[in-house]
Amino acid sequence: MPKVKTNSSAKKRFKLTGTGKIKRKSAFKSHILTKKTTKQKRNLTHTALVSDGDTGNVKRMLAIGK
C-alpha cells in the first residue's frame, strides 16, 4: 500500500487538541476589516472547534484514522 498523503492546505489550517478534537481559526478576519466593528473583530480572534458534521472530512484530509 502506498503512503496516504496529507492535504497541504488542511495541515496549515487545522490543529489537533490533546483529546483528539480539531481546532480551527474563525473566518472573516483576514481582510476588509475597516467596516467591521472592534467587537466583531475581537470575537473573531478566538479559535473554535470543527463541527461534528465536518470532522470526518477534515480527518480524511489530515490522514487521521477515525
Distance bins in CASP14 RR format, pairs under 12 A and 6 or more apart:
PFRMAT RR
TARGET T0000
AUTHOR 0000-0000-0000
RMODE 2
METHOD distances of the structure
MODEL  1
2 63 0 0 0 0 0 1 0 0 0 0 0
3 63 0 0 0 0 1 0 0 0 0 0 0
4 59 0 0 0 0 0 1 0 0 0 0 0
4 60 0 0 0 0 1 0 0 0 0 0 0
4 61 0 0 0 0 0 1 0 0 0 0 0
4 62 0 0 0 0 1 0 0 0 0 0 0
4 63 1 0 1 0 0 0 0 0 0 0 0
4 64 0 0 0 0 1 0 0 0 0 0 0
4 65 0 0 0 0 1 0 0 0 0 0 0
5 11 0 0 0 0 0 1 0 0 0 0 0
5 60 0 0 0 0 0 1 0 0 0 0 0
5 61 0 0 0 0 1 0 0 0 0 0 0
5 62 0 0 0 0 0 1 0 0 0 0 0
5 63 1 0 0 1 0 0 0 0 0 0 0
6 12 0 0 0 0 0 1 0 0 0 0 0
6 13 0 0 0 0 0 1 0 0 0 0 0
6 14 0 0 0 0 0 1 0 0 0 0 0
6 58 0 0 0 0 0 1 0 0 0 0 0
6 59 0 0 0 0 0 1 0 0 0 0 0
6 60 0 0 0 0 0 1 0 0 0 0 0
6 61 1 0 0 1 0 0 0 0 0 0 0
6 62 1 0 1 0 0 0 0 0 0 0 0
6 63 1 0 1 0 0 0 0 0 0 0 0
6 64 0 0 0 0 1 0 0 0 0 0 0
6 65 0 0 0 0 0 1 0 0 0 0 0
7 13 0 0 0 0 1 0 0 0 0 0 0
7 14 0 0 0 0 1 0 0 0 0 0 0
7 57 0 0 0 0 0 1 0 0 0 0 0
7 58 0 0 0 0 1 0 0 0 0 0 0
7 59 0 0 0 0 0 1 0 0 0 0 0
7 60 0 0 0 0 1 0 0 0 0 0 0
7 61 1 1 0 0 0 0 0 0 0 0 0
7 62 1 0 0 1 0 0 0 0 0 0 0
7 63 1 0 0 1 0 0 0 0 0 0 0
7 64 0 0 0 0 0 1 0 0 0 0 0
8 14 0 0 0 0 0 1 0 0 0 0 0
8 61 0 0 0 0 1 0 0 0 0 0 0
8 62 0 0 0 0 0 1 0 0 0 0 0
8 63 0 0 0 0 0 1 0 0 0 0 0
9 58 0 0 0 0 0 1 0 0 0 0 0
9 61 0 0 0 0 1 0 0 0 0 0 0
9 62 0 0 0 0 0 1 0 0 0 0 0
10 16 0 0 0 0 0 1 0 0 0 0 0
10 22 0 0 0 0 1 0 0 0 0 0 0
10 24 0 0 0 0 0 1 0 0 0 0 0
10 50 0 0 0 0 0 1 0 0 0 0 0
10 54 0 0 0 0 0 1 0 0 0 0 0
10 56 0 0 0 0 0 1 0 0 0 0 0
10 57 0 0 0 0 1 0 0 0 0 0 0
10 58 1 0 0 1 0 0 0 0 0 0 0
10 59 0 0 0 0 1 0 0 0 0 0 0
10 60 0 0 0 0 1 0 0 0 0 0 0
10 61 1 1 0 0 0 0 0 0 0 0 0
10 62 1 0 1 0 0 0 0 0 0 0 0
10 63 0 0 0 0 1 0 0 0 0 0 0
10 64 0 0 0 0 0 1 0 0 0 0 0
11 22 0 0 0 0 0 1 0 0 0 0 0
11 58 0 0 0 0 0 1 0 0 0 0 0
11 61 0 0 0 0 1 0 0 0 0 0 0
11 62 1 0 0 1 0 0 0 0 0 0 0
11 63 0 0 0 0 1 0 0 0 0 0 0
11 64 0 0 0 0 0 1 0 0 0 0 0
12 24 0 0 0 0 0 1 0 0 0 0 0
12 25 0 0 0 0 0 1 0 0 0 0 0
12 61 0 0 0 0 0 1 0 0 0 0 0
12 62 0 0 0 0 0 1 0 0 0 0 0
13 22 0 0 0 0 1 0 0 0 0 0 0
13 23 0 0 0 0 1 0 0 0 0 0 0
13 24 1 0 0 1 0 0 0 0 0 0 0
13 25 1 0 0 1 0 0 0 0 0 0 0
13 26 0 0 0 0 0 1 0 0 0 0 0
13 27 0 0 0 0 0 1 0 0 0 0 0
13 47 0 0 0 0 0 1 0 0 0 0 0
13 50 0 0 0 0 1 0 0 0 0 0 0
13 54 0 0 0 0 0 1 0 0 0 0 0
13 58 0 0 0 0 1 0 0 0 0 0 0
13 61 0 0 0 0 1 0 0 0 0 0 0
13 62 0 0 0 0 1 0 0 0 0 0 0
14 20 0 0 0 0 0 1 0 0 0 0 0
14 21 0 0 0 0 0 1 0 0 0 0 0
14 22 1 0 1 0 0 0 0 0 0 0 0
14 23 1 0 0 1 0 0 0 0 0 0 0
14 24 1 0 1 0 0 0 0 0 0 0 0
14 25 0 0 0 0 1 0 0 0 0 0 0
14 47 0 0 0 0 0 1 0 0 0 0 0
14 48 0 0 0 0 0 1 0 0 0 0 0
14 49 0 0 0 0 0 1 0 0 0 0 0
14 50 1 0 0 1 0 0 0 0 0 0 0
14 54 0 0 0 0 0 1 0 0 0 0 0
14 55 0 0 0 0 0 1 0 0 0 0 0
14 56 0 0 0 0 0 1 0 0 0 0 0
14 57 0 0 0 0 0 1 0 0 0 0 0
14 58 1 0 1 0 0 0 0 0 0 0 0
14 59 0 0 0 0 1 0 0 0 0 0 0
14 60 0 0 0 0 0 1 0 0 0 0 0
14 61 0 0 0 0 1 0 0 0 0 0 0
14 62 1 0 0 1 0 0 0 0 0 0 0
14 63 0 0 0 0 0 1 0 0 0 0 0
14 64 0 0 0 0 1 0 0 0 0 0 0
15 21 0 0 0 0 1 0 0 0 0 0 0
15 22 1 0 0 1 0 0 0 0 0 0 0
15 23 1 0 1 0 0 0 0 0 0 0 0
15 24 0 0 0 0 1 0 0 0 0 0 0
15 25 0 0 0 0 1 0 0 0 0 0 0
15 47 0 0 0 0 1 0 0 0 0 0 0
15 48 0 0 0 0 0 1 0 0 0 0 0
15 49 0 0 0 0 0 1 0 0 0 0 0
15 50 0 0 0 0 0 1 0 0 0 0 0
15 58 0 0 0 0 0 1 0 0 0 0 0
15 62 0 0 0 0 1 0 0 0 0 0 0
15 64 0 0 0 0 0 1 0 0 0 0 0
16 22 1 0 0 1 0 0 0 0 0 0 0
16 23 1 0 0 1 0 0 0 0 0 0 0
16 24 0 0 0 0 0 1 0 0 0 0 0
16 49 0 0 0 0 0 1 0 0 0 0 0
16 50 0 0 0 0 0 1 0 0 0 0 0
16 55 0 0 0 0 0 1 0 0 0 0 0
16 58 0 0 0 0 0 1 0 0 0 0 0
16 59 0 0 0 0 1 0 0 0 0 0 0
16 62 1 0 0 1 0 0 0 0 0 0 0
16 64 1 0 0 1 0 0 0 0 0 0 0
16 65 0 0 0 0 0 1 0 0 0 0 0
17 23 1 0 1 0 0 0 0 0 0 0 0
17 24 0 0 0 0 0 1 0 0 0 0 0
17 47 0 0 0 0 1 0 0 0 0 0 0
17 48 0 0 0 0 0 1 0 0 0 0 0
17 49 1 0 0 1 0 0 0 0 0 0 0
17 50 0 0 0 0 0 1 0 0 0 0 0
17 55 0 0 0 0 0 1 0 0 0 0 0
18 49 0 0 0 0 0 1 0 0 0 0 0
19 49 0 0 0 0 0 1 0 0 0 0 0
20 49 0 0 0 0 0 1 0 0 0 0 0
20 50 0 0 0 0 0 1 0 0 0 0 0
20 55 0 0 0 0 1 0 0 0 0 0 0
20 58 0 0 0 0 0 1 0 0 0 0 0
20 59 0 0 0 0 1 0 0 0 0 0 0
20 62 0 0 0 0 0 1 0 0 0 0 0
20 64 0 0 0 0 1 0 0 0 0 0 0
20 65 0 0 0 0 0 1 0 0 0 0 0
20 66 0 0 0 0 0 1 0 0 0 0 0
21 47 0 0 0 0 0 1 0 0 0 0 0
21 48 0 0 0 0 0 1 0 0 0 0 0
21 49 1 0 1 0 0 0 0 0 0 0 0
21 50 1 0 0 1 0 0 0 0 0 0 0
21 51 0 0 0 0 0 1 0 0 0 0 0
21 52 0 0 0 0 1 0 0 0 0 0 0
21 54 0 0 0 0 0 1 0 0 0 0 0
21 55 0 0 0 0 1 0 0 0 0 0 0
21 56 0 0 0 0 0 1 0 0 0 0 0
21 58 0 0 0 0 0 1 0 0 0 0 0
21 59 0 0 0 0 0 1 0 0 0 0 0
21 64 0 0 0 0 0 1 0 0 0 0 0
22 47 0 0 0 0 0 1 0 0 0 0 0
22 48 0 0 0 0 1 0 0 0 0 0 0
22 49 1 0 0 1 0 0 0 0 0 0 0
22 50 1 0 1 0 0 0 0 0 0 0 0
22 51 0 0 0 0 1 0 0 0 0 0 0
22 52 0 0 0 0 0 1 0 0 0 0 0
22 53 0 0 0 0 0 1 0 0 0 0 0
22 54 0 0 0 0 1 0 0 0 0 0 0
22 55 1 0 0 1 0 0 0 0 0 0 0
22 56 0 0 0 0 1 0 0 0 0 0 0
22 57 0 0 0 0 0 1 0 0 0 0 0
22 58 1 0 1 0 0 0 0 0 0 0 0
22 59 1 0 0 1 0 0 0 0 0 0 0
22 60 0 0 0 0 0 1 0 0 0 0 0
22 61 0 0 0 0 0 1 0 0 0 0 0
22 62 1 0 0 1 0 0 0 0 0 0 0
22 64 0 0 0 0 1 0 0 0 0 0 0
23 46 0 0 0 0 0 1 0 0 0 0 0
23 47 1 0 1 0 0 0 0 0 0 0 0
23 48 1 0 0 1 0 0 0 0 0 0 0
23 49 1 0 0 1 0 0 0 0 0 0 0
23 50 1 0 0 1 0 0 0 0 0 0 0
23 55 0 0 0 0 0 1 0 0 0 0 0
23 58 0 0 0 0 0 1 0 0 0 0 0
23 62 0 0 0 0 0 1 0 0 0 0 0
24 46 0 0 0 0 0 1 0 0 0 0 0
24 47 1 0 0 1 0 0 0 0 0 0 0
24 48 1 0 1 0 0 0 0 0 0 0 0
24 49 1 0 0 1 0 0 0 0 0 0 0
24 50 1 0 1 0 0 0 0 0 0 0 0
24 51 0 0 0 0 1 0 0 0 0 0 0
24 54 0 0 0 0 1 0 0 0 0 0 0
24 55 0 0 0 0 0 1 0 0 0 0 0
24 58 0 0 0 0 1 0 0 0 0 0 0
24 62 0 0 0 0 0 1 0 0 0 0 0
25 44 0 0 0 0 1 0 0 0 0 0 0
25 45 0 0 0 0 1 0 0 0 0 0 0
25 46 0 0 0 0 1 0 0 0 0 0 0
25 47 1 0 1 0 0 0 0 0 0 0 0
25 48 1 0 0 1 0 0 0 0 0 0 0
25 49 0 0 0 0 0 1 0 0 0 0 0
25 50 0 0 0 0 0 1 0 0 0 0 0
26 36 0 0 0 0 0 1 0 0 0 0 0
26 40 0 0 0 0 0 1 0 0 0 0 0
26 41 0 0 0 0 1 0 0 0 0 0 0
26 42 0 0 0 0 0 1 0 0 0 0 0
26 43 1 0 0 1 0 0 0 0 0 0 0
26 44 1 0 1 0 0 0 0 0 0 0 0
26 45 1 0 0 1 0 0 0 0 0 0 0
26 46 1 0 0 1 0 0 0 0 0 0 0
26 47 1 0 0 1 0 0 0 0 0 0 0
26 48 1 0 0 1 0 0 0 0 0 0 0
26 49 0 0 0 0 0 1 0 0 0 0 0
26 50 0 0 0 0 0 1 0 0 0 0 0
27 44 1 0 0 1 0 0 0 0 0 0 0
27 47 0 0 0 0 0 1 0 0 0 0 0
27 48 0 0 0 0 1 0 0 0 0 0 0
28 35 0 0 0 0 0 1 0 0 0 0 0
28 36 1 0 0 1 0 0 0 0 0 0 0
28 40 0 0 0 0 1 0 0 0 0 0 0
28 41 0 0 0 0 1 0 0 0 0 0 0
28 43 0 0 0 0 0 1 0 0 0 0 0
28 44 1 0 1 0 0 0 0 0 0 0 0
28 45 0 0 0 0 0 1 0 0 0 0 0
29 36 0 0 0 0 1 0 0 0 0 0 0
29 40 0 0 0 0 1 0 0 0 0 0 0
29 41 1 0 0 1 0 0 0 0 0 0 0
29 42 0 0 0 0 0 1 0 0 0 0 0
29 43 0 0 0 0 1 0 0 0 0 0 0
29 44 1 0 1 0 0 0 0 0 0 0 0
29 45 1 0 0 1 0 0 0 0 0 0 0
29 46 0 0 0 0 0 1 0 0 0 0 0
29 47 0 0 0 0 0 1 0 0 0 0 0
29 48 0 0 0 0 0 1 0 0 0 0 0
30 36 0 0 0 0 0 1 0 0 0 0 0
30 41 0 0 0 0 0 1 0 0 0 0 0
30 44 0 0 0 0 1 0 0 0 0 0 0
31 41 0 0 0 0 0 1 0 0 0 0 0
32 40 0 0 0 0 0 1 0 0 0 0 0
32 41 0 0 0 0 0 1 0 0 0 0 0
33 40 0 0 0 0 1 0 0 0 0 0 0
33 41 1 0 0 1 0 0 0 0 0 0 0
33 42 0 0 0 0 0 1 0 0 0 0 0
33 44 0 0 0 0 1 0 0 0 0 0 0
33 45 0 0 0 0 0 1 0 0 0 0 0
34 40 0 0 0 0 0 1 0 0 0 0 0
34 41 0 0 0 0 0 1 0 0 0 0 0
35 41 0 0 0 0 0 1 0 0 0 0 0
36 42 0 0 0 0 1 0 0 0 0 0 0
36 43 0 0 0 0 0 1 0 0 0 0 0
36 44 1 0 0 1 0 0 0 0 0 0 0
36 45 0 0 0 0 0 1 0 0 0 0 0
37 43 0 0 0 0 1 0 0 0 0 0 0
37 44 0 0 0 0 0 1 0 0 0 0 0
38 44 0 0 0 0 0 1 0 0 0 0 0
38 45 0 0 0 0 0 1 0 0 0 0 0
39 45 0 0 0 0 0 1 0 0 0 0 0
48 54 0 0 0 0 0 1 0 0 0 0 0
49 55 0 0 0 0 1 0 0 0 0 0 0
49 58 0 0 0 0 0 1 0 0 0 0 0
50 56 0 0 0 0 1 0 0 0 0 0 0
50 57 0 0 0 0 1 0 0 0 0 0 0
50 58 1 0 1 0 0 0 0 0 0 0 0
50 59 0 0 0 0 1 0 0 0 0 0 0
50 61 0 0 0 0 0 1 0 0 0 0 0
50 62 0 0 0 0 0 1 0 0 0 0 0
50 64 0 0 0 0 0 1 0 0 0 0 0
51 57 0 0 0 0 0 1 0 0 0 0 0
51 58 0 0 0 0 1 0 0 0 0 0 0
52 58 0 0 0 0 0 1 0 0 0 0 0
52 59 0 0 0 0 0 1 0 0 0 0 0
53 59 0 0 0 0 0 1 0 0 0 0 0
54 60 0 0 0 0 0 1 0 0 0 0 0
54 61 0 0 0 0 0 1 0 0 0 0 0
55 61 0 0 0 0 0 1 0 0 0 0 0
55 62 0 0 0 0 0 1 0 0 0 0 0
55 64 0 0 0 0 1 0 0 0 0 0 0
55 65 0 0 0 0 0 1 0 0 0 0 0
55 66 0 0 0 0 1 0 0 0 0 0 0
56 62 0 0 0 0 1 0 0 0 0 0 0
56 63 0 0 0 0 0 1 0 0 0 0 0
56 64 0 0 0 0 1 0 0 0 0 0 0
56 65 0 0 0 0 1 0 0 0 0 0 0
56 66 1 0 0 1 0 0 0 0 0 0 0
57 64 0 0 0 0 0 1 0 0 0 0 0
57 66 0 0 0 0 0 1 0 0 0 0 0
58 64 0 0 0 0 1 0 0 0 0 0 0
58 65 0 0 0 0 0 1 0 0 0 0 0
58 66 0 0 0 0 0 1 0 0 0 0 0
59 65 1 0 0 1 0 0 0 0 0 0 0
59 66 1 0 0 1 0 0 0 0 0 0 0
60 66 0 0 0 0 1 0 0 0 0 0 0
END
